[in-house]
Amino acid sequence: MICVGTDLKTSEKGIELTRSYEGIWASVGLHPTDIHETYNMKLETWEESLKEDKVVAVGEVGLDYYRVKDNKSRAKQKEVLNRFLELADKYRKPLIFHCRDAHKEMINLLSEWCSIHDRDINTNLLGVIHSFTGTLEEAKKYLELGLYLGFNGIITFTNQYNETVRYAPLEKILLETDAPFLTPVPFRGKRNEPLYVKHVAEKIAELKGLSYSQVAEKTFENTKKLFNL
């Protein structure tokens, strides 16, 4: 289990869990909707967290234009995201990206960052687009950048992403819960639990014409590879 941080408080709680239990890792990050106009990000605070042995990623971080409408706040999101990109690069950590209604901007930002820093994203900036909700064309661009696509309960209650799931190579797919949200069918409407991730695997297997075990085993390998577990 990877406990994903969305602000300093939840990041610290995730780290506490890793110290108490085996089989749990953590990521540290700041959700874009938690960034305030006056927020002053102190890199030293996050750097200390990234030195923890069981902190395996930076995230979730990214862009959210669904909830944030004004240009000034959106610009702040980009500023903070760029600073987290620098941290991830410094500590060689993969990233967990949040992106909602801003995929074009995210793709441009990541491409520009790699260009400016003369980096190949396939080897120097690994990560996953968590809870992917973009178009097939946007998925293709993320895959071209070397990123993984994260799928969760959403794909069990809408057909909107069927084509994307079929297109994406199994070796570039991760399973996720987004617990306690986005509970998959047949438990939709209830609190999501990590146990329910198997229903996401079953849906992917159905769409790709594969067995459940093939999907479960390969996505498990992908997780270990990306997060260096």
N, C-alpha and C positions, 0 to 999 in steps of 0.2 A: 504494500500500500504506500502510495506517495501522498502525503498531506500537503495540499497546495495552499500557500499563503496568499492572502489578498490584501494584507496591510501588515504593519509591523507587529500588531498584537497577535493576529492569527499565525503569522510566520513564527513568532516566538513559541506559541502553543504547539505548533507542529514539531518544532525542535524538541520541546519537552517530551512529547510522545515518543520520539525516536530514542530518547535516552531510557525510556521505561520498557519498551517492547522490542522484540526481535521482529524482523520483517516489515518494519515501518521506516520510511525515509521521508524527507521533507523538501519543499521548495520554498524560497522566500521571494516575495514580490509585492507589488502595489497595483491593485486593480485600477484601471483608468478612471472609473467613476468615483474613486476615493481620492482623487487628486483635486486639491482645492487651489483656487487662484493664488492664494498667498502661501501655498505649500513650499517649504524650502527643504529639498531633499539633501540630507547629509549622507554622503557616500560612506563615511566611516562606520555609521550604524549598520548598514547592510553588509559592508565588507566583513565585519566581525562575524555575522551570521554565516557568510559564505565560507568561512574557515572551519565550520563545524564538519566533522567527518561524514555525517549522514545527511547533509544538505546536498542534494544531487542536481538541483536546477535553480534557475532564476525564473520566477513567475508566480502567479500569473501577472503578466504585464502586457500593455498593448494600447489599442485604440477602441473607443466606444462612442460612435456618433449617433447611436439610437437614443441613448439617454441624455447625451450632452449635445446641445444644439449651437451654442454660441462659439464663434471663431476663436475668441481669446482662450477659452477653456480647452478647445481642441488643439490649439497650438501648444498649450501647456502639456497636454498628453504626449504630444510628439517629443517635446523637450525631455520629459521624464523617461520616455521609452528609449531615447537615444542614450541617456545616462546609464540605464540598465543594460543596454547593449554593450556599452563599454565595460561594465562590471563583468558581464558574462564572458566577454572576450578575455579579460584580464585573468579570470579564475578558471577559464576553459570549462564553463558550465553550459549545458544546453538551456534553451529557453522554452517556457510554456506561454504561448501568445494568446491573449484574448483579443478577438476582433469581431465587432458587430457593426454592420452598416458602414464599414470603412475599409473594405478589402482592397480597393484600388489604391487608397492612400498607404495602407500597410505594405503592399507589394512594392510601391514606389519608394517608400522609406527604406525598406530592407535592401532593395537593389542599390539605392544611392549610398547607403552606409557601406556596403561591400565595395562599391566602386571607389569611394573616397579613401577607404582604408586599404585598398588594393588587396582585398581578401576574396577567397573563394568560399562562398557560403556552404558548399558541400563538405568542406573540411574544417572551417574555422568558425562557423556560426550555425550550429545544429539546433533544431528545435521542433516543436509541434504546434500546429494551429489548432488549439483546443476548441472543442464543440463547433466544428466547422459548419458554417451556414452560408457559405458563398455559392457562387455558380460553378458549373463544370469548368468554364474557361478560367475562372479564378483558381480553382483547384489545380488545374494544369500548370498555372504559373507558379504556385507554391511548390509543386512537385519539381518543377524545373529548377527552383532555388535549392532543392535538396531537402526540403522540410517534410515532416510527417503530417498526416491529417488525423485528427482525433474525432472519433464518432462515439456518440452516447445514445441515450434513450430516445432522442428526437427521431432517429431513423426507424423506430418501431411504430410511430404513430403518424407519420407522414410519408408520402411517396416522393416528396420533393427532391430527395437526395439519392434516389435509387441509381440514377445514371452515374452519379459521381462515385458511389460505392463500387459499382461494377467496373468503372474505369480505373480507379486507383489501384496500383499494385499492392498486393497483400503485404509485401515487405515494407511498405510506407504507411501502414495503417496502425493506429493505436486505439485500444478500447479505453473508455473512461466512464465514470459515473456522473460527475458533476453533482454528487450527493451534497446536500439533501434535495437537490432540484432535478428536474427533467427525468422523472421516474419512467422507466419503459413499460410498455404493455407487457404483461397483463396487470401491472400494479399501478398504473397511472392514477394520479390523484392522491397517492400515499407518499409518505416520506421515503425518499430514495435511500438505498443501502448498497454498499459495495457488492453484496451477494448478487444483486440484480444485474450486474454487468454481463452475466452469462446470456441474458436475453438479447443484448446487443450483438454478441458473438453469433448467436443463432440467426439473427436477421442478416448479418453480413454473409454467413454461410449460405443462407437461402438465396440471396441476391447474386452471389458469385458461383453458385452451383458447387460448393465445396462442403466437406463434412465439418461439423462443429469442432471436432478435435483438431483439424487442420488450421482453422481460424484461431482457436484458443492457443495452440502451441506456437504458431508463427507470431501472433501479436505479443505473446509473452516474451519471445526472443527479441522482438523489436524493442520492447520496453527495456529489457536488460541492456541491449546495445546502446540505445539513445542515452539512457541515464547512467550507464557504466555501473550497473548493479552487480 
